[in-house]
Amino acid sequence: MNDIGNKIKELRTLMNLSLQDLAKLVNVSKAAIQQYENGSTKPSNLVLKNIASALTVNVWDFYRIPKYSLDVNSIKFRDAHTLFDANKEADIIKKDVINFIENYIELETISGNDIDFENPIDDMVISDYTDVERAAKKVRKKWKLGNSPIDSVCNLIESKGIKIITINRNTGSGGLSAWVDNVPVIILNDYFEHTRETTRRRFTIVHELAHILMRLGENIDKEQEEYFCNRFAAAFLLVDEAAHSYFGKDRTSISLGELKEIKLIYGISIRSIIYRMNSLKLIDDDTKDRIISEYEIWRIDRKDFGEYIKSDEKPKRFFELLRTALTENRIEKYKASELSGIPIDKLNELTIKNFNLN
């Protein structure tokens, strides 16, 4: 797309300026203006600012974006039966999400840092758990992750063109996923965040990623879909080869120390590790049940399970873009305030932190 070039041409024409006239005002060549307008080259920040001044507009007037419409039915609520009023709650979230995504995309355009989302498993149809395991591996391969731990799933997923935002609503749901036109969105709920570990948040993020990526067979019902998404999250966070290498086969017992070590390396909860080992047949059902019982005793005894500290798993990209746009003078403070909801007098204190929709 050549939105900036089209806008330059539109404004130049409205002001009855020739290519040469605008070139003279901006102190560049006529050929340069022509290249900007046809999209073969992009003006630098300084040149764009000079063009805006010559055309008597603000820089961000070059960045008009279409309005997006979010279909409420495309929002997938986890534990939706716990919502007091699912339809009402969805409408509230819909409004907040649309507003934020519009601002997010406008900021991306202003910053020149938009990312086109590509689904690495769009050619797969998921019909069983074997397909789910293959899908998780394929995503890791396409994203060049190998079998290594993922320090921040939030940063990774944001870098792939998926928007991650937070809400603070008493929905009883930890995460949602949705599409705004062709933009995939993961919505995290911070309402009960003080009771959650980071590992649980990581699992929720990847579970919602699975909702976005996986194309399911026609006979898969909603309950199976949730199971498949859970399996994807476990397989994505702890690849089967890594689990086999660490634990070996036919284990009859697992120590708390082993579970804790894997948790701190791979950022997956102890309970999820136990179920993951069972799904990979590293432990049988009886062993799984016994270890789960031991885990519950460890919890009662307040054993130290360790804390995952490699990442707080908070979405940061919006604020990184905002800071860059301000630093490069692509945006004025009042526009930054309009997009972010941060008061103008607080913009100087801008730090990378979680953006919360309240």
C-alpha positions in Angstrom: 0.0 0.0 0.0 1.1 3.6 -0.7 -1.0 5.5 1.8 1.5 8.2 2.5 2.3 8.8 -1.1 -1.4 8.9 -2.0 -2.0 11.4 0.8 0.9 13.6 -0.3 -0.5 13.7 -3.8 -4.1 14.3 -2.6 -3.0 17.3 -0.4 -0.7 18.7 -3.0 -3.5 18.6 -5.6 -5.9 20.2 -3.2 -3.5 23.1 -2.7 -3.0 23.4 -6.5 0.8 22.8 -6.2 2.8 21.1 -8.9 5.4 18.5 -8.2 8.0 21.2 -8.7 6.2 23.7 -6.4 6.2 21.2 -3.5 9.8 20.1 -4.2 10.9 23.7 -3.9 9.1 24.2 -0.7 10.6 21.1 0.8 14.0 21.6 -0.7 14.2 18.3 -2.5 14.1 17.4 -6.2 10.9 17.1 -8.3 11.9 13.4 -8.9 12.0 12.8 -5.2 8.4 14.1 -4.7 7.3 11.9 -7.6 8.9 8.9 -6.0 7.3 9.6 -2.7 3.9 9.8 -4.4 4.2 6.6 -6.4 5.6 4.7 -3.5 8.9 3.8 -5.0 10.7 5.4 -2.0 9.6 6.7 1.4 10.4 10.1 2.7 12.6 10.3 5.8 11.2 11.5 9.1 12.6 15.0 8.5 11.5 15.2 4.9 8.0 14.1 5.8 7.8 16.7 8.5 8.9 19.3 6.0 6.2 18.1 3.5 3.6 18.3 6.2 4.7 21.9 7.0 4.6 22.8 3.3 1.1 21.4 3.0 0.0 23.0 6.3 -1.0 19.7 7.9 0.2 17.6 10.8 2.5 14.7 10.2 -0.1 12.2 11.4 -2.6 13.5 8.8 -0.7 11.2 6.4 -1.8 8.2 8.3 -5.5 7.6 7.8 -6.6 4.1 8.4 -9.9 2.3 7.8 -12.3 1.7 10.6 -12.4 -1.9 11.8 -15.4 -3.9 12.9 -15.1 -6.7 15.3 -17.7 -9.5 15.1 -18.7 -10.3 18.7 -19.2 -13.9 17.7 -15.6 -14.2 16.8 -14.5 -13.7 20.4 -13.8 -17.0 22.1 -14.4 -16.9 25.8 -12.6 -19.4 28.0 -14.9 -20.7 30.7 -17.7 -18.8 29.2 -20.3 -20.5 31.4 -18.9 -18.5 34.4 -19.8 -15.1 32.8 -22.7 -13.3 34.5 -24.0 -12.1 31.2 -21.8 -13.3 28.3 -23.5 -11.2 25.6 -23.4 -8.0 27.6 -19.8 -8.6 28.7 -18.8 -9.4 25.1 -20.3 -6.1 23.9 -18.4 -4.2 26.5 -15.1 -5.9 25.6 -15.9 -5.5 21.9 -16.1 -1.7 22.2 -12.9 -1.5 24.2 -11.0 -3.8 21.8 -12.1 -2.0 18.6 -11.0 1.4 20.1 -7.6 0.0 21.1 -6.9 -1.8 17.9 -7.8 1.3 15.8 -5.3 3.2 17.9 -2.7 0.4 17.7 -2.9 0.2 13.9 -2.7 3.9 13.5 0.4 4.0 15.8 2.0 1.2 13.7 1.4 3.2 10.6 2.8 6.4 12.0 5.8 4.5 13.3 6.3 2.6 10.0 6.4 -0.7 12.0 3.3 -2.6 10.9 3.6 -6.4 10.8 1.6 -8.6 8.5 0.4 -11.7 10.3 1.1 -15.1 8.6 -0.3 -18.3 9.9 2.4 -20.9 9.8 -0.1 -23.8 9.9 -2.8 -22.5 7.7 -2.4 -25.5 5.5 -3.2 -28.0 8.3 -6.5 -29.4 9.5 -6.4 -30.5 13.1 -8.4 -33.6 13.8 -6.7 -35.4 16.7 -3.9 -35.0 19.3 -1.3 -36.2 16.9 -2.2 -33.3 14.6 -2.0 -30.9 17.5 1.6 -32.1 18.4 2.6 -31.8 14.7 1.1 -28.3 14.6 3.0 -27.1 17.7 6.2 -28.4 16.2 5.6 -26.8 12.8 4.9 -23.4 14.3 8.2 -23.7 16.3 10.0 -24.7 13.1 8.6 -21.9 11.0 9.3 -19.4 13.8 12.9 -20.8 14.1 12.6 -21.7 17.8 14.0 -25.2 17.7 13.4 -27.1 21.0 14.6 -24.2 23.1 12.8 -22.6 26.0 10.8 -19.5 25.1 11.7 -16.8 27.5 8.8 -14.5 26.7 5.8 -15.9 24.7 4.3 -12.4 24.8 7.2 -10.7 23.0 7.4 -13.6 20.5 3.7 -13.5 19.6 3.6 -9.7 19.3 6.6 -9.9 16.9 4.5 -12.1 14.6 1.8 -9.6 14.1 -0.7 -10.8 16.7 -1.9 -8.0 19.0 -1.9 -8.7 22.7 -3.8 -6.4 25.0 -5.2 -6.6 28.5 -8.6 -5.9 30.1 -9.6 -5.8 33.7 -13.1 -7.3 33.8 -14.8 -9.7 36.2 -15.6 -12.2 33.4 -14.3 -15.4 35.1 -12.2 -15.8 31.9 -8.5 -15.7 31.8 -8.1 -15.1 28.1 -10.0 -14.4 24.9 -9.1 -14.4 21.2 -10.6 -12.5 18.4 -10.1 -11.2 14.9 -10.5 -7.6 13.9 -10.9 -7.9 10.2 -7.6 -9.7 9.3 -5.9 -8.7 12.6 -5.6 -11.5 15.2 -6.0 -10.3 18.8 -5.3 -12.0 22.1 -7.0 -10.4 25.1 -5.7 -11.2 28.6 -7.7 -10.6 31.7 -5.9 -9.0 34.6 -8.9 -9.1 37.0 -7.6 -12.1 38.9 -4.0 -11.6 38.1 -2.9 -11.3 41.7 -3.9 -15.0 42.2 -2.0 -16.2 39.1 1.5 -17.3 38.5 3.3 -16.1 35.3 3.4 -19.8 34.2 -0.4 -19.8 34.1 -0.5 -16.5 32.2 2.0 -18.0 29.6 -0.2 -21.1 29.2 -3.3 -18.8 28.7 -1.4 -16.8 26.0 -0.4 -19.9 24.1 -3.9 -21.5 24.5 -5.4 -18.4 22.9 -2.7 -18.5 20.2 -3.9 -22.1 19.4 -7.4 -20.7 19.0 -6.1 -18.3 16.4 -3.8 -20.7 14.5 -5.5 -24.1 14.5 -8.1 -24.9 11.8 -10.1 -27.7 13.2 -11.8 -30.6 11.5 -15.6 -30.4 11.0 -16.4 -33.0 13.7 -14.5 -31.2 16.5 -16.8 -29.8 19.1 -16.1 -26.9 21.5 -15.1 -29.1 24.4 -12.6 -30.9 22.2 -11.3 -27.6 20.9 -10.4 -26.5 24.4 -8.6 -29.8 25.0 -6.7 -29.4 21.8 -5.7 -25.8 22.6 -4.5 -27.0 26.1 -2.4 -29.7 24.4 -1.0 -27.2 21.9 0.0 -24.9 24.7 1.8 -27.7 26.6 3.5 -29.0 23.4 4.5 -25.5 22.4 6.0 -24.6 25.7 7.7 -28.0 26.4 8.5 -29.8 23.2 8.4 -33.6 23.3 12.1 -34.1 22.5 13.0 -31.8 25.4 10.8 -33.7 27.8 12.2 -37.1 26.7 15.7 -35.8 27.0 15.2 -34.5 30.5 13.1 -37.2 32.1 13.7 -40.3 30.0 11.1 -43.1 29.6 9.0 -45.2 32.0 9.4 -43.0 35.1 7.7 -44.3 38.2 8.4 -41.2 40.3 9.4 -37.6 39.9 11.0 -35.3 42.5 9.8 -31.9 43.3 13.3 -30.6 42.4 13.0 -32.0 38.8 9.6 -30.5 38.3 10.8 -27.2 39.7 13.8 -27.1 37.4 11.7 -27.7 34.3 9.2 -25.1 35.4 11.9 -22.4 35.8 13.6 -23.3 32.5 10.5 -23.7 30.2 8.0 -21.5 32.0 5.3 -24.1 32.4 3.5 -25.0 35.6 4.3 -28.1 37.6 0.8 -29.5 37.2 1.1 -28.9 33.4 4.5 -30.7 33.3 3.0 -33.7 35.0 0.1 -33.9 32.6 2.5 -33.3 29.7 4.7 -36.3 30.8 1.6 -38.5 30.9 0.4 -37.4 27.4 3.9 -38.3 26.1 3.7 -41.7 27.9 6.7 -40.9 30.0 4.6 -41.9 33.0 1.5 -44.0 33.1 -1.9 -43.0 34.4 -1.3 -44.5 37.9 2.0 -42.6 38.3 0.4 -39.4 37.0 -2.4 -39.7 39.6 0.1 -40.4 42.4 2.3 -37.5 41.5 -0.7 -35.2 41.3 -1.7 -36.3 44.8 1.9 -35.6 46.0 1.7 -32.2 44.3 -1.4 -31.4 46.3 0.3 -32.3 49.5 3.3 -30.2 48.6 0.9 -27.3 48.1 -0.7 -27.8 51.5 2.8 -28.0 53.0 3.6 -24.7 51.2 6.6 -26.1 49.4 8.8 -23.8 47.4 7.7 -24.3 43.7 10.0 -21.5 42.4 8.9 -18.5 40.5 9.3 -18.0 36.7 11.1 -14.6 36.3 12.4 -14.5 32.8 9.5 -12.4 31.7 6.4 -10.8 33.3 4.5 -11.7 30.1 3.0 -8.2 29.8 2.4 -6.8 26.3 4.9 -4.1 25.5 4.9 -3.4 21.8 2.3 -0.7 21.8 4.3 1.4 24.3 7.6 0.7 22.4 6.0 2.1 19.3 4.6 5.1 21.2 8.0 5.8 22.7 9.7 5.5 19.3 7.2 7.8 17.6 7.7 10.4 20.3 11.4 10.1 20.2 11.6 10.5 16.4 9.1 13.4 16.5 6.7 11.5 14.3 3.9 12.3 16.7 3.0 15.2 18.9 2.3 14.7 22.6 -1.4 15.5 22.4 -1.8 12.8 19.6 0.2 10.3 21.7 -2.1 11.1 24.6 -5.2 10.6 22.4 -3.9 7.2 21.2 -2.7 5.8 24.5 -5.0 7.4 27.0 -2.0 8.7 29.0 -2.3 12.3 30.2 0.0 14.7 28.4 1.8 15.6 31.6 2.6 11.9 32.2 4.1 11.2 28.8 7.6 12.2 29.9 7.3 9.4 32.5 6.4 6.8 29.8 7.9 3.4 30.5 7.4 0.0 29.0 4.5 -1.4 31.0 1.3 -3.2 30.6 -1.5 -1.4 28.7 -4.8 -2.0 30.5 -8.3 -1.5 29.1 -10.5 -0.4 32.0 
